[in-house]
Amino acid sequence: VLRLCLAKRWRVNYGAHPKRKNYQMAVPFQAKDVAAERTECGHPDVGIALTFVHYFQAGLSKQQLRNTFEKLKHLSDSKAKATYREWVACLSETQRSGIGSLDGVNLEDPNQFTHKVFPAFHRHMDVICFWLLKLILSVQAKQFSKKLLSTASDMCRSQDLCPHWRAVTTGFSGTDDLSLVLPPTIQQKNIKELELTNGVQLMRILKAENNNYHSLLPIENGSSFTNQILEFLNTPNCVKENTNVVLDAGALVLNMGNREFVSTWLKLRPDMQAGVFFEGNNICVITLDMSEDDKSLPLGVSSFANDMSSCLLYLDDIHTRGSDFKLPLHTRALLTLGKGLPKDKFCQAGMRMRQLGLGQSLVFVASPEVDQILKKDFFTCDNNASKLYMSNEVMRSFHYGIAKVHAILIWTLSNTVKKICDLIPYFVSQFICTLHKASAYNKLVSNKSDPFDKFTVKNLAISYVEEEVLELHKLYGHSRGIDNLPSIVYTMLKRSLNSDNLVVHDLVGDTRGFNITTDSIEKMPMSATEQPDSDLKFLNFFSTEIQSRVKRIAAEVHRPCSMLDEEQERELEHELEEEMHVELPGPAKPLEPHVSEGLIEVLKSCSRSGLCPLLCKRHLAPLSDIFSKTSFAQTGKQHFNGGMVFVTQDFVLTVEGKQGLDNYVKDIRWIIKPRSANGKGDGPFILISNFEAEYYARMLNRMIFNRRKKSVDISGILALYYFAPLTRLQQPRQFLTISSFDPPPIIHVLGGSVHADNELQEVIQRFLGICPYPGDCGEGDEKWNEYFSKGWIERDGFVPDRTKRTVLSKLFPIMTGSNEKWNEYFSKGWIERDGFVPDRTKRTVLSKLFPIMTGSNDVNICPFTSSPVEFLIKFLCNVRYLGEELSSSKMGKLLGSSEIETFKKVEDLA
């Protein structure tokens, strides 16, 4: 995909559509700055990649940049400021002055926006990525479940394919170079009087006066091909030879528009009075005395309509064919040579000079890329690549001083051959689509008395549509190598037509022509016609003839096994505009808050921490109950089904209802746990509601008051702690240093601590059992990819129980038997001779040997038997509403939903 996208020319092969204001993705171009109407890239990854490449070169417009900052300011405050700090980090001190912080950017100040913000950010790659990801791709990069294809083959329907089809196709073409990839059901028949046209064109182009060649220099230090062409046009030789026409068939004038180019050229040629160019489809004229703001004149009403001897003429890429001008007899034209210029376009452009060879002449200007190819493979008759296309007569031209124009013509012929070979897989793919339609039509319509009844039409539509959304294995599950075109075509036919019971024959060495007649079908081999259905005979014959054509014209040509730059023209039906009134559900009825009976029993009876776990299990609910009335009930119970964290009934119940209460899961704010000397402990941990926290706080106040009066011992009571999840950057973990404690990672995870510090992030990582992708482009990435390919690590980084021991031993080779610690643990019986850690000592050994993946107590050891990643992403986004924070946090990086590249990037922000 990347190679294909980088091989295309910006503004020539792709770019943003200039007229589709509501569609900003890149689309295929027909010529320079001429977008194909209603056409998009059929391959989704190609379309996305070309969109990024386009805006990296073109930058954002002022309105697009303004929309970007408006979107940025709609994010959460911490996310917006963190993102903006990333943007300004790579700016110079001069650029950063006055806009170093997001608060200093004022979109209402036109002077600041025009002179500071726009120059600094409109080509900033991070800003462009933000605009595309947040505003464009999420809305416009869409696919439909089904698509109905209409191709050139559908316009050339033949009764040989389907007896009920009625269509007569006629057309006109100025060239016949691509007749080899016309649909098999149509033939190009040139008029007898015009059979000499190609030969006459070539004779005129191959005149000695056209043997003029100039190459451009590579672009560097702010130069451009446009400026070099203007400099060349202003040389004394060009002025003397009346080089007054530019035929930009190679699309090398990219830095200026048509009018700007002609205006600049006209200023360099004071001896000329006017300049002619195309503005859209209109032929316009400007004169020397016109300013940039003056409107151009139509050529037809100007004084230069019948006499262009004092005019300069510029024809852009799209208008180098199909246009006609009365030019002076001794005019010379500059014809540009761009990458992949085919012979038909080359001849069409050259013949804009209607008196070519009879007084008019050409000079060829090549880009550095084309110049390198010509000098290497075509400008010397000793080169083997050149000899492939040269006859003896052509080789003799090297001795007559017209070698360069001959070599250029041979180069264009080689481009035509390459273009035809590149089009063959698409020609086959399009005709396969037509064969499918013909087969379906024959089966469903042929034997019907009423062929268009409702049932038949519906089934016919189902047969015609194709899948648009393809799975990854269908997009990329093919061979990565290259193969010869006949083999590729055979594979395409075999894979696609077997579903229609069509016979596909491997015609190795078959070099028959391609002339379809009823007689030829009757005479075809029996192996291809022994079908019970006569209609299938025609379909099978066409598939056989397709292979014959490919073997005849491209038997030894090799191409990649995939097609990536498929283009499709989407014509979306106009939808009926409807004003919809969405009836929202009524307000939920809140439940009356109360102190849970189970909590009261625990508080009364739990005088010693040793009895607390038993009392909690008896009177309180497990943590998984908070998901009981949500859409996460099943997965929540699977992942959080036990442990030392409990919840009260009032914490679980919020509003009336049995299901679908995702929006009413209480935030974790208050925790009750036994007191401990070091502020830690193994629990149990009781999550309570705000109402219950107030009740217990009053109870504690009374106990403290009674202690002062009666010296009551309160050392055995449970302590009440406030919990604040880390949802903002630089938020401290323990804001009350005396009374705070470190809750277990499960509380941080479900509470929404997405901006954990490094220490806590490490604890959460080992609790979730995730081995994240390193992303260091080094040994770490190679090892991770190796373990993933072996099935030791799942795609989201989760390490399942069956491979945890293997992964740990690989990542931490301390368990190799040669380490002193290993020998110590083996002597104590914690590790068996083969390295296996039995269940009775697993907690001890893993906590000592592998502190990165396991914890020092039960609440930190990974409890998951399957990956919790997908569940946690949905929970944090849909229940805790932390989607924006998640995308720029270390927790998001850990779960694979982050936009940041590495942990270090977030650490720098913190």
C-alpha positions, -999 to 999 in steps of 0.1 A, spaced: 0 0 0 27 24 9 47 17 -22 17 23 -44 8 56 -27 43 70 -29 45 61 -66 15 83 -74 20 120 -82 2 145 -61 -23 168 -79 -18 146 -110 -29 112 -99 -47 121 -67 -57 150 -45 -87 166 -27 -117 173 -49 -119 211 -55 -157 212 -58 -169 187 -33 -169 209 -2 -184 182 20 -158 156 11 -122 163 21 -106 128 15 -83 123 -15 -98 111 -47 -83 99 -80 -75 126 -106 -79 123 -144 -52 149 -150 -34 177 -133 -59 194 -109 -88 176 -126 -106 153 -102 -127 124 -114 -163 133 -105 -180 111 -78 -150 88 -78 -132 74 -47 -105 49 -40 -120 14 -38 -93 1 -14 -99 17 20 -62 18 31 -51 34 -2 -78 61 2 -67 69 38 -30 69 30 -34 92 0 -55 115 21 -27 118 47 -1 123 19 -22 150 2 -26 171 33 10 167 44 19 184 11 -10 208 7 -15 218 44 -47 229 59 -68 259 48 -76 287 73 -111 274 79 -98 238 84 -73 250 109 -99 271 127 -122 240 129 -92 221 143 -87 245 172 -125 246 179 -125 208 181 -94 209 204 -111 233 228 -141 211 231 -119 184 246 -113 181 283 -90 208 297 -62 184 305 -64 166 272 -65 198 252 -36 214 269 -15 182 267 -22 179 230 -13 215 224 20 211 243 29 184 218 21 207 189 43 236 201 71 214 213 87 213 178 82 250 170 110 275 172 112 301 198 101 327 173 71 307 162 61 299 198 62 335 209 27 346 220 11 312 214 32 290 237 1 279 256 -34 271 245 -48 299 266 -28 323 245 -46 313 213 -75 337 205 -94 326 174 -113 359 175 -81 378 168 -77 379 130 -42 394 132 -29 367 156 -46 339 136 -33 351 102 3 360 112 11 336 141 -13 306 143 -18 298 106 19 300 95 29 279 125 3 251 123 -12 248 88 15 224 77 22 209 112 19 171 108 5 165 143 -22 191 137 -31 176 103 -33 141 119 -56 155 146 -78 172 121 -81 141 99 -87 117 128 -111 138 148 -131 156 121 -127 139 87 -119 101 87 -144 94 115 -172 108 93 -161 104 57 -140 73 57 -170 50 55 -180 19 36 -214 4 29 -222 -33 35 -230 -39 -1 -222 -23 -35 -236 -26 -70 -208 -24 -96 -213 -10 -131 -183 -13 -154 -174 -7 -190 -183 -43 -197 -219 -36 -186 -221 -10 -214 -212 -36 -240 -238 -62 -233 -239 -91 -257 -266 -116 -265 -238 -142 -266 -236 -138 -228 -273 -135 -222 -299 -141 -249 -323 -117 -232 -299 -88 -231 -305 -60 -256 -278 -34 -261 -260 -19 -291 -229 0 -281 -212 24 -304 -185 50 -296 -155 70 -308 -119 69 -298 -91 91 -311 -65 64 -305 -66 26 -304 -36 19 -281 -59 5 -254 -80 -16 -276 -64 -48 -261 -82 -41 -228 -116 -33 -243 -144 -56 -230 -144 -89 -250 -179 -82 -262 -169 -52 -283 -144 -46 -310 -127 -14 -323 -132 -10 -360 -113 19 -374 -126 38 -405 -107 27 -435 -99 63 -446 -83 69 -412 -60 38 -411 -30 59 -420 -35 84 -391 -11 67 -367 16 65 -393 12 101 -404 15 113 -368 46 93 -362 62 105 -394 56 141 -385 69 137 -349 100 119 -361 111 149 -383 147 162 -376 134 196 -366 118 180 -335 150 165 -322 153 191 -295 156 179 -259 162 197 -225 162 182 -190 152 199 -158 173 199 -126 163 182 -94 143 204 -70 163 219 -42 167 251 -23 131 263 -30 134 259 -68 106 242 -88 100 227 -122 77 256 -130 104 282 -125 129 262 -145 105 259 -174 99 297 -174 137 303 -173 141 279 -203 113 297 -222 131 330 -217 164 318 -232 174 336 -264 172 304 -284 136 297 -274 126 333 -281 143 332 -314 126 299 -324 92 313 -315 86 289 -286 52 304 -278 33 273 -269 36 250 -238 20 216 -240 21 203 -204 14 167 -212 38 156 -184 21 178 -158 53 195 -146 37 230 -140 24 223 -105 34 253 -85 12 278 -104 -23 279 -117 -29 283 -154 -35 320 -153 -6 327 -129 18 307 -152 7 326 -183 8 359 -165 44 353 -153 54 340 -188 39 371 -204 59 394 -182 91 377 -194 81 382 -231 73 419 -237 73 412 -274 40 393 -270 6 410 -264 -15 383 -248 -16 349 -232 -42 322 -238 -51 294 -214 -80 273 -201 -99 283 -171 -120 252 -164 -135 244 -198 -134 281 -210 -107 295 -232 -95 328 -217 -72 356 -227 -52 380 -206 -30 409 -217 0 426 -204 -19 456 -190 -42 434 -169 -38 431 -132 -44 400 -111 -78 412 -101 -90 419 -136 -113 394 -151 -100 374 -181 -117 377 -215 -131 348 -235 -109 341 -266 -139 341 -289 -148 377 -283 -112 391 -282 -92 405 -311 -69 375 -310 -95 349 -320 -84 348 -356 -48 358 -352 -27 343 -325 7 354 -338 12 377 -309 -2 353 -282 14 328 -258 -5 296 -254 -5 272 -224 -24 239 -225 -25 221 -192 -25 183 -189 -63 177 -195 -65 200 -225 -35 186 -245 -61 165 -263 -94 176 -277 -85 213 -282 -77 230 -315 -61 264 -322 -50 282 -353 -13 288 -346 12 306 -369 31 283 -393 66 287 -378 56 282 -341 75 259 -319 59 242 -289 75 230 -256 61 195 -248 68 183 -212 76 147 -205 64 134 -171 65 100 -154 47 72 -173 36 93 -203 20 69 -228 23 70 -265 -13 80 -273 -12 110 -249 22 119 -263 10 119 -299 -23 137 -290 -4 165 -273 21 168 -301 -6 170 -327 -21 201 -311 4 216 -335 -17 209 -366 11 219 -390 37 198 -372 64 187 -396 52 213 -421 67 243 -404 58 238 -368 81 219 -345 85 206 -309 111 208 -281 109 182 -254 115 191 -217 118 161 -193 117 159 -155 149 146 -138 132 113 -132 123 108 -169 157 122 -179 175 95 -158 154 68 -174 160 80 -209 197 84 -205 200 50 -189 178 28 -211 169 47 -243 195 73 -254 221 47 -263 216 20 -288 240 -2 -269 215 -8 -241 195 -40 -241 164 -24 -228 164 0 -257 170 -27 -283 138 -45 -273 118 -17 -289 141 -8 -318 139 -21 -353 170 -19 -376 155 12 -393 151 29 -359 186 21 -349 199 37 -381 183 69 -370 211 73 -345 233 81 -374 209 107 -389 208 130 -359 172 122 -348 181 97 -321 165 116 -292 130 120 -306 132 83 -316 142 73 -281 115 94 -266 89 78 -288 102 43 -278 100 53 -242 63 63 -246 57 30 -263 72 12 -233 50 32 -210 19 21 -230 29 -15 -228 33 -12 -190 0 6 -187 -18 -22 -207 -2 -48 -185 -12 -29 -153 -48 -27 -166 -52 -64 -174 -61 -75 -139 -88 -48 -137 -100 -56 -172 -104 -93 -161 -120 -83 -127 -146 -61 -145 -155 -87 -170 -158 -113 -142 -184 -90 -127 -203 -90 -159 -201 -128 -162 -216 -131 -127 -245 -108 -138 -251 -128 -170 -251 -161 -151 -275 -148 -125 -298 -133 -152 -298 -166 -172 -307 -186 -141 -334 -163 -127 -351 -148 -158 -346 -170 -188 -374 -195 -181 -399 -172 -165 -432 -163 -181 -431 -131 -161 -394 -123 -158 -399 -92 -138 -421 -104 -110 -413 -91 -75 -396 -123 -64 -373 -125 -94 -363 -89 -93 -355 -92 -56 -333 -123 -61 -317 -107 -92 -307 -77 -70 -293 -100 -44 -272 -118 -70 -259 -85 -85 -246 -69 -53 -212 -75 -39 -196 -72 -5 -179 -38 0 -166 -43 36 -139 -70 33 -122 -88 62 -85 -83 66 -76 -118 54 -95 -111 21 -76 -78 17 -41 -90 27 -44 -128 30 -30 -133 -5 5 -141 -16 30 -112 -12 50 -123 -42 48 -116 -79 36 -139 -106 31 -138 -144 -1 -123 -156 -16 -154 -171 -13 -172 -138 -29 -142 -119 -58 -141 -144 -63 -179 -141 -64 -177 -104 -89 -148 -105 -112 -167 -129 -110 -199 -109 -117 -182 -76 -145 -160 -89 -163 -182 -114 -165 -215 -96 -195 -203 -77 -214 -200 -110 -204 -235 -121 -182 -221 -149 -154 -242 -162 -120 -224 -160 -93 -240 -182 -56 -234 -177 -45 -226 -212 -8 -229 -208 9 -221 -241 -24 -213 -259 -19 -183 -282 -51 -181 -301 -64 -148 -312 -95 -131 -298 -122 -131 -323 -156 -140 -309 -182 -153 -333 -209 -179 -330 -190 -202 -354 -159 -200 -331 -180 -210 -301 -194 -240 -320 -159 -251 -329 -144 -247 -295 -130 -278 -277 -155 -302 -262 -138 -300 -228 -150 -264 -226 -185 -268 -240 -197 -300 -224 -222 -282 -202 -258 -292 -198 -269 -255 -201 -263 -239 -235 -260 -205 -218 -230 -217 -197 -213 -226 -229 -210 -190 -239 -199 -179 -204 -172 -206 -203 -161 -196 -238 -156 -160 -228 -136 -170 -197 -114 -192 -219 -109 -164 -244 -99 -139 -217 -70 -162 -208 -61 -166 -245 -59 -128 -249 -37 -124 -218 -14 -152 -228 -11 -137 -263 -1 -101 -252 16 -106 -218 28 -142 -214 60 -133 -196 49 -101 -178 51 -103 -140 30 -82 -116 21 -83 -79 -6 -107 -69 -29 -81 -55 -49 -51 -68 -48 -21 -46 -56 10 -66 -91 0 -75 -112 30 -82 -149 31 -80 -174 58 -88 -199 61 -61 -233 75 -71 -252 77 -38 -290 79 -40 -305 111 -29 -321 104 5 -355 118 15 -349 145 40 -368 138 71 -370 157 103 -368 131 131 -381 136 166 -364 112 189 -384 103 219 -360 100 248 -368 77 277 -383 94 307 -362 104 337 -351 75 358 -367 72 392 -340 73 419 -341 48 448 -342 59 483 -307 59 498 -302 37 529 -276 21 550 -272 -15 539 -280 -40 565 -250 -60 556 -227 -30 563 -243 -25 597 -237 -62 606 -200 -59 595 -195 -27 614 -210 -42 646 -192 -75 645 -158 -67 629 -137 -58 659 -108 -78 646 -94 -77 611 -90 -115 610 -128 -119 611 -135 -92 586 -131 -113 554 -156 -139 566 -181 -113 577 -178 -95 543 -184 -126 523 -214 -134 545 -231 -100 545 -219 -80 515 -219 -85 478 -189 -93 456 -175 -65 434 -190 -81 402 -225 -71 414 -219 -35 403 -223 -48 367 -255 -69 375 -279 -45 359 -257 -32 331 -248 -45 296 -215 -57 311 -232 -82 335 -218 -114 319 -183 -101 311 -181 -82 344 -189 -113 364 -163 -133 344 -135 -109 351 -143 -95 386 -159 -125 403 -140 -125 436 -111 -112 456 -111 -90 487 -131 -61 474 -168 -60 484 -197 -36 477 -228 -27 497 -264 -29 484 -268 9 484 -236 12 464 -250 -12 437 -286 2 436 -290 37 421 -323 39 401 -353 17 395 -349 -8 366 -338 -42 359 -314 -38 329 -296 -13 308 -283 9 337 -249 16 323 -252 53 330 -260 48 367 -230 30 380 -218 49 411 -183 64 411 -159 49 437 -154 76 463 -154 60 498 -136 28 510 -138 11 544 -109 -12 554 -92 -25 586 -66 -3 600 -29 -13 594 3 0 608 19 7 574 -12 21 557 -14 -9 534 -28 -44 540 -46 -71 521 -81 -59 529 -109 -66 528 -119 -34 510 -156 -23 512 -169 2 486 -198 22 501 -221 50 489 -219 87 499 -250 82 521 -233 53 539 -201 72 543 -219 101 560 -236 75 584 -203 59 592 -185 93 597 -211 103 623 -206 69 640 -168 75 641 -173 109 655 -194 96 683 -169 68 690 -140 94 692 -161 116 715 -169 87 738 -133 76 738 -123 110 752 -149 108 779 -148 71 788 -114 59 774 -130 35 749 -107 14 728 -114 20 691 -83 3 677 -103 -25 662 -128 -4 643 -127 -1 605 -111 30 590 -129 52 564 -109 65 534 -117 88 506 -107 77 471 -100 100 441 -93 83 408 -64 98 388 -83 112 358 -61 143 352 -25 147 344 -1 155 373 -29 146 398 -12 134 431 -20 98 443 -22 106 480 -35 141 486 -39 134 524 -6 119 533 -15 109 568 -48 92 563 -44 80 527 -35 45 516 -28 27 484 -59 9 473 -55 -23 452 -52 -19 414 -87 -32 408 -101 -1 425 -79 22 404 -89 4 372 -127 4 378 -125 39 394 -109 53 362 -73 61 372 -62 65 336 -33 90 344 -15 68 369 21 76 377 49 52 368 48 32 400 11 27 399 11 21 362 35 -8 368 12 -23 394 -19 -20 371 0 -36 343 9 -67 363 -26 -69 377 -41 -69 342 -15 -95 330 -6 -75 299 27 -74 282 23 -43 260 40 -39 226 73 -21 233 72 1 202 110 7 205 117 -4 169 144 -27 183 149 -60 200 119 -55 222 96 -53 192 112 -84 176 107 -105 208 71 -93 212 63 -102 176 80 -136 180 60 -144 211 28 -132 194 34 -153 163 39 -184 186 6 -177 204 22 -169 237 8 -133 238 -26 -123 225 -31 -95 200 -40 -70 227 -9 -79 248 -27 -102 273 -6 -132 286 -29 -161 292 -23 -186 320 -12 -214 297 18 -193 285 25 -170 314 52 -192 327 69 -194 293 67 -157 286 80 -148 321 109 -172 318 117 -157 284 114 -120 294 132 -126 327 160 -152 322 167 -152 359 151 -187 360 178 -204 340 193 -224 369 227 -205 370 215 -177 392 222 -176 429 186 -166 437 173 -194 417 195 -219 436 184 -203 469 147 -207 460 154 -243 448 171 -252 480 141 -239 500 117 -261 479 100 -231 463 110 -242 428 112 -277 414 142 -291 395 127 -284 361 119 -249 370 82 -254 377 67 -233 405 40 -253 424 8 -236 435 18 -235 471 48 -213 465 37 -195 433 28 -163 450 60 -161 469 83 -170 440 66 -148 414 64 -118 436 102 -121 442 114 -131 408 90 -112 385 80 -80 402 70 -65 368 43 -90 360 31 -100 395 24 -83 428 36 -88 463 1 -97 476 -31 -113 465 -48 -81 454 -20 -74 429 -17 -108 413 -34 -111 379 -68 -129 384 -78 -130 347 -81 -161 327 -90 -142 295 -81 -108 282 -100 -79 300 -88 -53 275 -119 -50 253 -142 -49 284 -121 -22 301 -120 1 271 -158 -1 268 -163 4 305 -140 34 308 -155 50 277 -192 43 282 -195 42 320 -168 64 333 -169 88 303 -131 89 300 -128 82 262 -110 115 255 -87 111 285 -80 75 277 -68 83 242 -39 104 256 -31 85 287 -7 57 297 -37 35 306 -49 40 270 -14 31 257 -15 -1 278 -50 -10 266 -41 -2 229 -65 27 225 -41 56 229 -30 81 203 4 85 220 33 66 206 53 57 237 51 59 274 80 84 274 59 109 254 33 110 282 60 111 309 74 142 292 40 158 294 37 150 331 
